[in-house]
Amino acid sequence: MKVRRDKERGANLVEFALIAPLLIMLVMGIIDFGWILSTQQDVRHGAREAARLAAVNAGDTPTMAGLVCDAMNVSTGAIVTFTHTGTAIGSSGTVVLQAPVASLTGFASLPFANAIYPTSFMETVNFRLEQPATWTPATEPACP
């Protein structure tokens, strides 16, 4: 029996060396998927927050865009567009928030992963003005 163990001594190391890259890629894919899902939820939250700010007339457009950026964890590149059909109470409006997706581990930037992972998220929220709007429709960088 001892002779057989000596012959298979390195077999476990070779098997691990063959499987380890696949396991590492799987873990990196799971981490990036979770990060991207979190980013999507963050963009949705930011769009809802922007619609709430616009509906209650929380200030001018650059101020509201800054508050939207503060409400999100997206660090850079988010763009928010505020529009309304009128300035009177009851008028409708729309907020469009677009934010780029950044890979946490770099896995999502691999060539074969581009088909699976998005490069940006866009959320659109419609709202009704609850206060007369003093802000003007505009597109602002929320998180420069």
C-alpha positions as CSV (number, residue, x, y, z in Angstrom):
1,M,0.0,0.0,0.0
2,K,2.8,2.4,0.8
3,V,4.1,2.1,-2.8
4,R,0.7,3.1,-4.3
5,R,0.5,6.3,-2.1
6,D,3.9,7.4,-3.2
7,K,2.9,7.1,-6.9
8,E,-0.3,9.2,-6.4
9,R,1.2,11.7,-4.1
10,G,0.9,14.7,-6.5
11,A,-2.4,13.7,-8.0
12,N,-4.4,15.9,-5.6
13,L,-2.3,18.9,-6.5
14,V,-2.7,18.4,-10.2
15,E,-6.5,18.0,-9.9
16,F,-6.7,21.1,-7.9
17,A,-4.5,23.0,-10.4
18,L,-7.0,22.0,-13.1
19,I,-10.1,22.9,-11.2
20,A,-8.9,26.1,-9.4
21,P,-9.2,28.5,-12.4
22,L,-12.8,27.4,-13.0
23,L,-13.7,27.8,-9.4
24,I,-12.0,31.3,-9.2
25,M,-13.9,32.4,-12.4
26,L,-17.2,31.1,-10.9
27,V,-16.6,33.0,-7.6
28,M,-15.7,36.2,-9.6
29,G,-18.8,35.9,-11.7
30,I,-21.0,35.5,-8.6
31,I,-19.4,38.5,-7.0
32,D,-19.8,40.7,-10.2
33,F,-23.4,39.5,-10.6
34,G,-24.2,40.5,-7.1
35,W,-22.5,43.9,-7.6
36,I,-24.3,44.6,-10.8
37,L,-27.7,43.6,-9.2
38,S,-26.9,46.0,-6.4
39,T,-26.1,48.7,-8.9
40,Q,-29.4,48.2,-10.7
41,Q,-31.3,48.5,-7.4
42,D,-29.3,51.6,-6.6
43,V,-30.2,53.2,-9.9
44,R,-33.9,52.3,-9.4
45,H,-33.8,53.9,-5.9
46,G,-32.1,57.0,-7.4
47,A,-34.8,57.4,-10.1
48,R,-37.6,57.1,-7.5
49,E,-35.8,59.6,-5.3
50,A,-35.4,62.0,-8.2
51,A,-39.1,61.7,-9.0
52,R,-40.0,62.4,-5.4
53,L,-37.7,65.5,-5.3
54,A,-39.2,66.8,-8.5
55,A,-42.8,66.2,-7.4
56,V,-42.4,68.1,-4.2
57,N,-40.3,70.9,-5.9
58,A,-37.1,70.3,-3.8
59,G,-35.2,73.0,-5.6
60,D,-33.6,73.8,-9.0
61,T,-32.5,71.0,-11.3
62,P,-28.7,71.0,-10.3
63,T,-29.7,70.8,-6.6
64,M,-32.0,67.9,-7.2
65,A,-29.4,66.1,-9.3
66,G,-26.9,66.5,-6.5
67,L,-29.4,65.1,-4.0
68,V,-30.0,62.2,-6.2
69,C,-26.3,61.5,-6.3
70,D,-26.2,61.6,-2.5
71,A,-29.0,59.1,-2.3
72,M,-27.1,56.6,-4.6
73,N,-23.9,54.6,-4.2
74,V,-23.1,55.0,-7.9
75,S,-19.8,56.9,-7.8
76,T,-19.5,58.6,-11.2
77,G,-21.1,59.0,-14.5
78,A,-24.8,59.0,-13.6
79,I,-27.0,61.4,-15.7
80,V,-30.5,62.5,-14.7
81,T,-33.0,64.1,-16.9
82,F,-36.0,66.0,-15.5
83,T,-39.0,66.9,-17.7
84,H,-42.6,68.0,-17.0
85,T,-45.7,68.8,-19.0
86,G,-46.5,71.9,-17.0
87,T,-45.7,73.7,-13.8
88,A,-49.1,73.5,-12.1
89,I,-50.1,71.0,-9.4
90,G,-51.3,67.8,-11.0
91,S,-49.1,68.1,-14.1
92,S,-47.1,65.0,-15.0
93,G,-43.4,64.7,-15.3
94,T,-40.7,62.1,-16.0
95,V,-37.3,61.4,-14.6
96,V,-34.8,59.4,-16.6
97,L,-31.7,58.2,-14.7
98,Q,-28.8,56.5,-16.6
99,A,-25.8,55.2,-14.9
100,P,-22.8,53.1,-16.1
101,V,-22.1,49.7,-14.7
102,A,-18.6,49.1,-13.3
103,S,-17.2,45.7,-12.7
104,L,-16.1,45.1,-9.2
105,T,-13.7,42.2,-10.0
106,G,-13.0,42.8,-13.7
107,F,-14.8,39.6,-14.7
108,A,-17.7,41.5,-16.4
109,S,-15.2,43.3,-18.6
110,L,-13.9,40.1,-20.2
111,P,-14.8,39.6,-23.9
112,F,-17.2,36.6,-23.3
113,A,-18.9,38.2,-20.4
114,N,-20.1,41.3,-22.4
115,A,-23.0,39.3,-23.8
116,I,-24.2,38.6,-20.2
117,Y,-23.5,41.7,-18.2
118,P,-25.0,45.2,-19.1
119,T,-22.8,48.2,-19.6
120,S,-25.3,50.7,-18.2
121,F,-28.7,50.9,-16.6
122,M,-31.5,53.3,-17.4
123,E,-34.6,53.8,-15.3
124,T,-37.6,56.0,-16.1
125,V,-40.1,57.1,-13.5
126,N,-43.3,59.1,-14.1
127,F,-44.7,61.4,-11.4
128,R,-47.4,63.9,-10.7
129,L,-46.4,67.4,-9.4
130,E,-47.6,67.9,-5.8
131,Q,-46.2,71.5,-5.6
132,P,-45.9,74.0,-8.4
133,A,-42.6,73.4,-10.2
134,T,-40.1,76.1,-10.1
135,W,-37.4,73.9,-11.7
136,T,-36.8,73.8,-15.4
137,P,-36.6,70.6,-17.5
138,A,-32.9,69.8,-18.0
139,T,-30.3,67.0,-18.2
140,E,-27.8,67.2,-15.4
141,P,-24.8,65.1,-14.4
142,A,-26.0,63.6,-11.0
143,C,-22.6,62.2,-10.0
144,P,-19.8,63.9,-11.9
